[in-house]
Amino acid sequence: MATLEPSTLTESGLLLETFVVNELLKQASQCDGIAGQGHWRTHDGDEVNLVLESDYGTALAFEIKAGNRVPRQDLSPLRNLPK
């Protein structure tokens, strides 16, 4: 069985992330009540790929991962997102 190089895995993960974020933004553009969109990143390296904010100030956060398992530490940026 062939194995993928780490650089190939990183590149495919970035491509997936870009695709999913673009698809979510297309869907959000058709929804009423979406006030803004962006991403969130700290100086420590925590990041959330996409944050959609509603007109009411609530946020939907998305962290996109290419894999069939999500390590617990990958969820910490979602937990640390300012409320």
C-alpha positions in Angstrom: 0.0 0.0 0.0 1.3 3.4 -0.9 1.8 6.0 1.8 1.4 9.8 1.4 4.2 12.1 2.2 3.5 14.6 5.1 3.7 17.5 2.7 1.0 15.9 0.5 -1.2 15.4 3.6 -0.7 19.0 4.6 -1.5 20.3 1.1 -4.6 18.1 0.8 -5.8 19.3 4.2 -5.3 22.9 3.2 -7.2 22.3 0.0 -10.1 20.7 1.9 -10.2 23.5 4.4 -10.3 26.1 1.5 -13.1 24.2 -0.2 -15.2 23.7 2.9 -14.8 27.4 4.0 -15.8 28.6 0.5 -18.9 26.3 0.4 -20.0 27.5 3.9 -19.5 31.1 2.8 -21.6 30.5 -0.3 -24.4 29.1 1.9 -24.1 31.9 4.4 -24.4 34.5 1.7 -27.9 33.1 1.0 -29.0 33.3 4.6 -30.7 36.2 6.3 -29.3 37.3 9.7 -25.5 36.7 9.0 -23.8 39.9 10.1 -20.2 39.0 9.3 -17.6 36.3 8.8 -14.0 35.8 9.5 -11.5 33.6 11.3 -9.9 33.7 14.7 -6.3 33.3 15.6 -4.2 33.9 18.7 -0.5 34.7 19.1 -0.1 31.2 20.6 -1.2 29.6 17.4 -4.8 28.6 18.3 -7.1 29.2 15.3 -10.7 28.6 14.2 -11.0 28.4 10.4 -14.4 30.2 10.1 -16.6 32.2 12.4 -20.0 33.4 11.2 -21.7 36.0 13.3 -25.4 36.5 13.4 -27.3 39.8 13.6 -28.0 39.0 17.2 -24.3 38.6 18.2 -24.2 34.8 18.4 -21.4 33.0 16.6 -21.0 29.7 14.7 -17.5 28.5 14.7 -16.1 25.9 12.3 -12.8 24.0 12.5 -12.2 21.9 9.4 -10.0 18.8 9.6 -9.1 16.2 7.0 -9.3 12.9 8.9 -11.6 10.4 10.4 -10.7 11.3 13.9 -10.3 14.6 15.7 -7.7 14.7 18.4 -8.9 16.3 21.6 -6.3 19.1 21.4 -7.7 20.1 18.1 -10.9 21.1 19.8 -9.3 23.5 22.3 -9.4 26.6 19.9 -13.2 26.1 19.7 -13.4 26.0 23.5 -11.1 29.1 23.8 -13.0 31.2 21.3 -14.1 34.4 23.1 -17.8 34.4 23.9 
